[in-house]
Amino acid sequence: MNVVLVVNADLGPLHRVSVQHAIRMLCRRVAEIHEAEPDRLIGAFPLPRVVRLVRYVVTRWRFSSGPAWSRAGVLVRDGRCCAYCGGPASTVDHLLPRSRGGRNTWLNTVAACGPCNNRKADRTPGEAGMRLRRTPAAPTWAALVH
């Protein structure tokens, strides 16, 4: 296991970090081991599964309108499946092309494979004669984590 869950002082989940980062947090005394692997040590520390922050960190941003747009987030939201053909997606396509004023927003972008993205070019899906398999929507934090 090379990922450690970081929980807030109130035991609310925050994010995941590498084992190396978790050990650095323990050395700096900003976190304590909450759950560890039995009988496995890294130096003087048991191998952590979960670390708890010593001080509470305010996370109001998590309860805002939702996560900020990102290419990686679009690929995760769409399950790395092309919105046009259903094949494996490797890029992000803008429904209203950026050349026409399309923005990087959750509702204007979908995951796409290279051939479909090139076929659509700088047209809208309707102009290119391509149908979307699903309508894009803004994800929640929980949807992007799972």
C-alpha positions in Angstrom: 0.0 0.0 0.0 1.6 3.3 -1.1 -1.3 5.7 -0.4 -2.2 7.1 3.1 -5.6 8.7 3.9 -5.3 12.0 5.7 -8.2 12.9 8.0 -8.9 16.1 9.8 -8.7 16.5 13.6 -12.4 15.8 13.7 -11.8 12.6 11.6 -13.4 14.0 8.4 -11.5 12.7 5.3 -9.4 15.3 3.6 -7.2 13.7 0.9 -4.7 11.0 0.1 -0.9 11.3 0.2 2.1 9.0 -0.5 3.7 7.1 2.4 6.7 9.3 2.1 4.6 12.4 2.5 2.8 10.9 5.5 6.1 10.1 7.2 7.3 13.7 6.7 4.0 14.9 8.3 4.7 12.6 11.2 8.3 13.9 11.6 7.0 17.5 11.5 4.4 16.5 14.1 1.5 17.9 12.1 -0.1 14.5 12.1 -0.4 11.4 14.2 -0.9 7.8 13.1 -4.6 6.9 13.4 -4.4 3.5 11.8 -1.3 1.5 10.8 -0.3 -1.7 9.1 0.4 -4.4 11.7 4.0 -5.5 12.1 5.4 -3.2 9.3 7.8 -0.4 10.2 9.4 2.5 8.3 12.3 3.5 10.6 10.7 4.3 14.0 7.2 4.6 12.6 4.6 1.9 11.9 3.5 1.9 8.2 0.5 4.3 8.3 -2.8 3.6 6.6 -4.5 6.7 8.0 -3.0 9.8 9.6 -5.0 12.3 11.6 -4.0 16.0 11.6 -3.1 17.4 15.0 -4.9 20.7 14.4 -8.3 21.1 12.6 -8.1 22.5 9.1 -11.0 24.6 7.9 -12.3 23.2 4.5 -15.0 25.6 3.5 -13.9 25.3 -0.1 -15.2 21.7 -0.2 -18.7 22.9 0.4 -18.6 25.5 -2.3 -20.4 25.1 -5.7 -18.2 22.1 -6.5 -14.7 21.3 -7.7 -12.9 23.6 -10.1 -12.7 22.5 -13.8 -9.7 20.5 -14.8 -8.8 18.2 -17.8 -8.1 15.3 -15.4 -11.5 15.9 -13.7 -13.3 15.7 -17.0 -11.7 12.4 -17.8 -12.5 11.0 -14.4 -16.1 12.4 -14.6 -16.7 10.6 -17.9 -14.9 7.4 -16.8 -12.2 7.9 -19.5 -14.8 6.9 -22.1 -15.3 8.9 -25.3 -18.6 10.9 -25.3 -19.0 10.2 -29.0 -18.0 6.6 -29.7 -17.7 5.1 -26.2 -14.0 4.1 -26.8 -11.1 4.9 -24.5 -10.7 8.7 -24.1 -7.4 10.4 -23.9 -8.3 14.1 -24.4 -10.9 16.7 -23.7 -13.2 18.1 -26.3 -15.1 21.5 -26.1 -18.7 21.3 -27.2 -18.6 25.0 -28.2 -15.0 25.2 -29.6 -12.6 27.5 -27.9 -12.0 29.2 -31.3 -15.7 30.4 -31.1 -15.5 31.5 -27.5 -16.1 28.2 -25.7 -14.8 28.2 -22.1 -13.2 25.5 -19.9 -16.3 24.6 -17.9 -17.8 21.3 -16.8 -20.9 21.9 -19.1 -18.8 22.7 -22.2 -16.3 19.8 -22.1 -16.4 16.1 -22.5 -13.9 13.3 -22.7 -13.1 12.2 -26.2 -10.8 9.9 -28.1 -8.3 11.4 -30.5 -10.1 10.3 -33.8 -13.4 11.7 -32.6 -11.9 14.9 -31.4 -10.1 15.4 -34.7 -13.3 14.5 -36.7 -15.3 17.1 -34.8 -12.5 19.7 -35.3 -13.7 23.3 -34.6 -17.4 22.6 -35.1 -20.2 21.9 -32.6 -21.4 18.3 -32.3 -24.5 19.2 -34.3 -22.5 20.7 -37.1 -20.2 17.7 -37.2 -23.2 15.3 -37.2 -22.0 13.7 -34.0 -24.3 12.7 -31.1 -23.3 12.8 -27.5 -23.8 9.6 -25.5 -24.3 11.6 -22.3 -25.0 15.1 -21.4 -22.1 16.8 -19.5 -22.8 17.9 -15.9 -20.8 19.5 -13.1 -19.6 16.7 -10.7 -19.6 16.7 -7.0 -16.5 16.2 -4.9 -17.7 12.6 -4.1 -18.1 11.8 -7.7 -14.5 12.8 -8.5 -13.0 10.8 -5.6 -14.7 7.6 -6.6 
